[in-house]
Amino acid sequence: MRYSTDSLAPRRVIVDKEDVLSTRPLNKLLWWCYLVLRLASWLVPQRRRLEWRREWEAEVWHWRHFLVESGRLSVSTEQDLLRHCWGAFADALWHRFNRVAVARFVNEFLRTPRFCLLACLTLLAGLLIGRPVTVFQDVFAPPPNIDSDHLLTVSLGEKSSWLQPEVLHDSAVRWPAQTQLIDSDATYAWRPSVVRGPEGEENIASARVTSGLFGLLGVRPILGRDFQESDSPQCEDCVVLSNMLWGSQFRRDEHVIGRSFLLNSRRVKIIGVLPQFRFPAHEIGVYSPFGQNPHPLLPMYEWPGVLLRVSGGSNLETAKRQVEVVVNGVDSAPASTTLDVLSLKDIENQSLESWAGLIILAVLLLLALNWRQFARLRTTGPHASLHDCLHWYLFFATKTTLLLITALVASFELVQAVVSRTNGSTHPLASGAAIWLFLIGAGMAVTWSVRDQLRRCRTCLRSFGVQVEIGGAARGLLELTGVELVCDEGHGTLHVPLMDSSCVDFERWIYLDDSWHALLGNQEAGISVS
Amino acid sequence: MGDTLKLSYTTALVLQTISSGYNYGFDIMEVTGLPSGTVYPTLRRLEQQELIKSSWETQHTAFADQRPARKYYRLTRDGKGALTNAVHRYALLDRLISAEKSNRR
């Protein structure tokens, strides 16, 4: 028998003609063994696969010959040999997933900018997936089915004197006759109120509305009915509940129609429940018909408004200006009264503007609180290369933005969850609490983001892996003392002095030249990594 | 490294086997009775921890004997230190391999 000179020799055994018959079962066994080894070798990382297979095949070859030479070849020992080959899978898996290599990979991956962004995105996705986001519902989402392109609201201007709702209603009835632009109108008047229901006393806003108001908004009750023309004289104690009050006082009871409760100490009867939508003027809990006001007239206590639908073909902005002239005309309102005409989009924009203002305020506040950290970000950030600079600030901006959005969503969801658990529905105060919570969360997010950025390499953006303490604290005046944070990739070190303010030492980034690559460049030499 | 490293019994057994002169996978399996799925990963781990070192037999020697080259394992200095500690820890370890050696003779 001769052995092949091929470097991967164990696979090829050249036998003499007279040995063929006697070695055929052995060759069949070898064939099976090598097949198992070849299958297992696919699990081994490619750069080690050849050597791995060479070692295993040599072992099998020697085992087989040991069995032949020692006369121990039998069915049982053949099975042992094949079983031995199945162990190659365990060995191959170790190469692919060995603990040290996996731990090293995890440790390295945790420090990459990619992981940081992925973690932020995952956090945000975890908050958003499968849950309605309150912030979008409360602030950005338009009311359902509302034709905001053709609706205008008329309300008292900031400097206007107060106007009795009934007076505004009488004027509004005349407006369609004065201009062709107005198709239909509805009047409302809202006021702070107290509800006493099954769940106790609750402070809300209630509104008296004319019968066409819900039709103009495109809102239909989900239970019962809304107001009709005849309700004003005949059903003065009828009320329609908002979705919020239905949840907080009646726990979404579907048999709520016909039940009664106290509204400002007056017993009222429920005839309908509305879906969730945002009323243009204020968040209203109870709607009652715009009939005779059963309460004493208190100036500056009940705020009137009118909702107008402009004709289909007219431009909303043009219509707004013309309607403003009509509603403020001599015949329409008293001289001391100024009425503002706004489209629903204007109201939404106002809400967005107030949010934008709040966010700018929050950012300024955070800048003021973290000015020192931001200054460090600028002084120790990359200056030499435009590419590095771009990467540095782009990564910081992306990370911070994701964290701020996460803080925003989390604050609203948290407040929503707490309020829902206690009251059963959204509460007007929830938004206020959420804003404060957001400000705190945003502060924490930005602070963390800056600190994380200051612990990253200027070139590769990976977190520093090595921390070296230099000098002695006792000799701080005589020599450089502090901490040097070293980039694993050998791009440079960040020197952080022991004392924050010193005239001899300061925080600085030091780029490493090529001579350091011998020390830092080939870290894998002594450790096997898959 | 070897001074502080605590080896499992199986690992120590493999180390002791190599120290006794059984220096390739098949021999180690024969002596210890451990399956290949245990022995080979243990060898890889010991090599990664620098307790053993592997080297290929020269092609020339293997070709002269008409057989494929094998991979041999030998203990490093750290490996010897770790084995000394392990023998103190597992008192019967030393005797186990010696007994096996005399059986094979």
Interface residues (C-beta under 8 A of the other chain):
Chain A: M1 R2 Y3 T5 S7 A9 P10 R54 E55 E57 A58 E59 W61 H62 W63 H65 F66 R83 H84 C85 W86 G87 A88 F89 A90 D91 W94 H95 N98 V100 G526 I527 S528
Chain B: Y24 G25 F26 M29 P35 S36 G37 T38 V39 Y40 P41 R44 R45 E47 Q48 E50 Q59 F63 Q66 R67 P68 A69 R70 K71
